[in-house]
Amino acid sequence: MIKLIAVDMDGTFLRDDMSYDESKFAALQKQFKQRKIRFVVASGNQYFQLKSFFKTYPDTIYVAENGAYIRDQQNIYALHSFSPTIVTHILNDLALVANLKIIVCGQKSAYILASEDPAYITKMRQFYYHLDLVDDFSKIDDHIVKFAIGCPPEKTDAIVKQLQTLLTGLAEPTSSGHGDIDPIQPGMNKAAGLKELGSILGIDLSEMCAFGDGGNDLEMIREVGLGVAMQNAQLAVKAVSDDQTLDNQKQGVLVFLDQLLKSQN
């Protein structure tokens, strides 16, 4: 019996225009409550951005920043951050790689250099509702949970490999492709976050269903009881999934959940 449903957002729960079928979701939410199923957003994105999609659902739990920051609107369940020394080391290493646009992600806000391309900053504000401009990353006073890197899309795989060597023991680069790379804390991923949340809620990974499409969903899809890959998912994600659903544009998550709940009646 499924007791918890976890969804990735970009390319999974959300359409490409960052919308979702709100009426269908509202109907499913009623069933979740009746069956005492917890709904969880498991994303690499910032908590402040994620909660903006579910303003009328205060019970939603967020496994944000690839598992590093777990909370709902009232309670913080877990916060894992890099030590200041490691943050400095990582930033020094990232400076050795050309053509990177760096965002430092903290508990209170995300941070980007004021000298960065204004157009890029404007674009990133769509994903980081709290984004502060700083002259120097060393001036940040926050718990740093991960880094977010923009790079030339065609160089994504090569830069991931480069960072795997450069950041060994410091951070693990993960990517959904298309010029986005997140160096995250070693051992920290969505599956680890769900396991930690499950230990608090009394729900085992085997009692969870999760949906995803990208590289940072791999562990989650593989380790939960029912891992579902989107039709638009990377091949590696499909390879470890238990089932597949329609693509995000066709609202595959909601379609699958509707069928799942009907099958459990």
C-alpha positions in Angstrom: 0.0 0.0 0.0 1.4 3.4 -1.0 1.6 5.8 1.9 3.7 8.6 0.4 3.9 10.1 -3.2 6.9 12.1 -4.2 7.2 14.1 -7.4 10.0 15.9 -9.1 8.8 19.2 -10.6 10.6 20.4 -13.8 10.0 17.9 -16.6 7.8 15.8 -14.4 4.9 17.3 -12.4 5.0 20.6 -14.3 4.3 21.2 -17.9 7.0 23.1 -19.8 5.3 26.4 -19.1 5.6 25.6 -15.4 1.8 25.0 -14.9 -0.2 21.9 -14.0 -3.8 20.7 -14.1 -4.9 22.3 -10.8 -8.5 20.9 -10.9 -7.3 17.4 -11.4 -4.7 17.8 -8.7 -7.4 19.2 -6.3 -9.5 16.1 -6.9 -6.5 13.8 -6.2 -5.6 15.7 -3.1 -9.0 15.0 -1.6 -8.4 11.3 -2.1 -4.9 11.6 -0.6 -6.4 13.0 2.6 -9.1 10.4 2.8 -6.4 7.6 2.4 -3.9 9.4 4.6 -1.3 9.5 1.8 1.4 12.1 2.2 2.2 14.3 -0.9 5.8 15.3 -1.1 7.7 17.5 -3.6 11.2 16.1 -4.2 13.2 18.6 -6.2 16.6 20.2 -6.7 14.9 23.6 -6.6 14.6 26.1 -3.8 12.0 25.7 -1.1 10.6 29.2 -1.7 10.0 28.5 -5.4 8.5 25.1 -4.8 6.0 26.2 -2.2 4.6 28.9 -4.6 3.0 26.1 -6.6 1.1 24.7 -3.6 -0.1 27.8 -1.7 -3.5 26.2 -0.9 -2.0 22.9 0.2 -0.2 23.7 3.6 0.3 20.0 4.3 2.7 19.6 1.3 6.2 18.5 2.4 9.2 19.7 0.4 12.4 17.6 0.0 14.1 20.6 -1.5 17.7 21.2 -2.8 18.1 17.5 -3.7 17.3 16.3 -0.2 19.4 18.8 1.8 16.5 20.8 3.1 13.3 19.1 4.2 10.3 21.1 5.5 6.7 22.1 5.3 5.3 25.5 5.8 5.5 25.2 9.6 8.2 22.7 10.4 11.8 22.1 9.4 12.5 18.4 9.4 16.1 18.4 8.3 18.8 20.8 7.1 22.2 19.5 5.8 24.8 22.1 4.8 28.4 22.3 3.7 31.0 23.5 6.2 32.3 27.0 5.5 35.8 25.5 4.7 34.3 23.1 2.1 32.3 25.9 0.5 35.5 27.9 0.0 37.3 24.9 -1.4 34.5 24.2 -3.8 34.3 27.8 -5.0 38.1 27.8 -5.6 37.8 24.6 -7.7 34.9 25.9 -9.7 36.9 29.0 -10.6 39.3 26.7 -12.5 36.6 25.7 -15.0 35.8 28.1 -17.8 32.3 29.3 -18.8 30.5 28.5 -15.6 27.7 30.6 -14.2 27.5 29.9 -10.4 24.7 30.2 -8.0 25.3 29.4 -4.3 22.2 27.9 -2.7 21.6 28.6 1.0 18.8 28.1 3.5 17.7 31.7 3.5 18.4 32.6 -0.1 20.3 31.8 -3.2 23.2 34.0 -4.2 24.7 35.1 -7.6 27.5 37.6 -8.4 26.2 41.1 -9.2 28.7 41.0 -12.1 26.9 38.2 -13.8 25.0 38.7 -17.1 21.8 40.6 -16.2 19.8 38.5 -18.7 20.9 35.4 -16.9 20.0 36.8 -13.5 16.6 37.7 -14.8 16.1 34.2 -16.1 17.2 32.6 -12.8 14.7 34.6 -10.8 12.0 32.4 -12.4 13.6 29.5 -10.4 14.9 31.2 -7.3 12.3 33.3 -5.6 14.9 34.4 -3.1 18.0 35.4 -5.2 20.4 37.9 -3.7 23.2 39.7 -5.6 26.6 39.7 -4.0 29.9 41.2 -4.9 31.8 38.3 -3.4 30.6 34.8 -2.5 32.9 34.9 0.6 30.6 37.5 2.1 27.6 35.1 2.3 26.2 34.4 5.8 24.0 31.4 5.4 23.9 27.6 5.6 25.0 26.5 2.1 23.1 23.4 0.9 24.2 23.0 -2.7 25.6 24.8 -5.7 23.8 25.3 -9.1 25.9 25.7 -12.2 24.9 26.9 -15.7 27.2 25.8 -18.6 27.1 25.5 -22.4 24.5 22.7 -23.0 26.7 20.8 -25.4 29.5 20.7 -22.8 27.3 19.4 -19.9 28.5 15.8 -19.8 32.1 16.8 -20.2 31.9 19.3 -17.4 30.2 16.8 -15.1 33.1 14.4 -15.6 35.6 17.2 -15.0 33.8 18.2 -11.8 33.6 14.6 -10.6 37.4 14.6 -10.5 37.9 18.2 -9.4 35.4 17.9 -6.5 36.2 14.4 -5.3 35.3 14.1 -1.6 33.8 17.6 -1.6 30.7 17.4 -3.7 28.9 15.2 -6.2 27.9 16.8 -9.5 24.5 15.7 -10.7 22.7 16.9 -13.8 19.4 16.6 -15.7 21.3 17.7 -18.8 20.7 20.8 -20.9 23.4 23.0 -19.3 22.4 22.5 -15.6 24.7 20.9 -13.1 24.2 20.8 -9.3 27.2 19.9 -7.1 25.5 18.5 -4.0 26.7 17.1 -0.7 28.2 13.6 -0.8 25.6 11.0 -0.1 22.9 13.6 -0.3 20.2 13.0 -2.9 16.4 12.7 -3.1 16.4 9.1 -2.1 18.4 9.9 1.1 16.0 12.8 1.8 12.9 10.6 1.4 14.4 7.9 3.6 15.2 10.5 6.3 11.6 12.0 6.0 10.2 8.5 6.1 12.0 7.7 9.3 10.3 10.8 10.8 6.8 9.9 9.4 7.0 6.2 10.0 6.9 5.4 6.3 9.4 3.0 4.6 10.8 3.6 1.2 9.0 0.5 0.0 5.7 2.3 0.8 6.5 5.2 -1.4 5.8 6.0 -5.0 8.0 8.5 -6.9 8.0 10.2 -10.3 11.0 11.7 -12.1 12.7 12.4 -15.4 16.3 13.4 -14.8 19.7 12.3 -13.5 19.0 13.7 -10.0 15.9 11.4 -9.8 17.8 8.2 -10.4 18.4 7.1 -6.8 14.8 8.1 -5.8 13.2 6.1 -8.7 15.4 3.1 -8.0 15.0 2.9 -4.3 11.3 3.6 -3.6 8.7 0.8 -3.8 7.2 2.1 -7.0 9.5 4.3 -9.2 7.8 5.8 -12.2 9.7 7.4 -15.1 8.2 10.0 -17.4 7.9 9.2 -21.1 10.3 12.2 -21.6 12.7 10.8 -19.0 16.4 10.1 -19.6 17.1 6.5 -20.7 19.0 5.9 -17.4 16.0 6.8 -15.4 13.7 4.6 -17.4 16.2 1.8 -17.0 15.8 1.7 -13.2 12.0 2.5 -13.1 9.3 0.0 -12.2 6.8 1.7 -14.5 6.4 4.6 -16.9 3.7 7.2 -17.6 2.9 9.9 -20.2 5.2 12.9 -20.6 4.9 16.0 -18.4 3.1 17.9 -21.1 0.3 15.3 -21.0 0.3 15.4 -17.2 1.6 11.9 -16.9 2.0 12.1 -13.1 -1.7 13.0 -12.5 -2.9 10.4 -15.0 -0.9 7.7 -13.4 -2.0 8.6 -9.9 -5.6 8.7 -10.9 -5.3 5.2 -12.3 -3.3 4.0 -9.2 -5.9 5.2 -6.8 -8.7 3.6 -8.8 -6.8 0.3 -8.8 -6.5 0.4 -5.0 -10.2 0.9 -4.4 
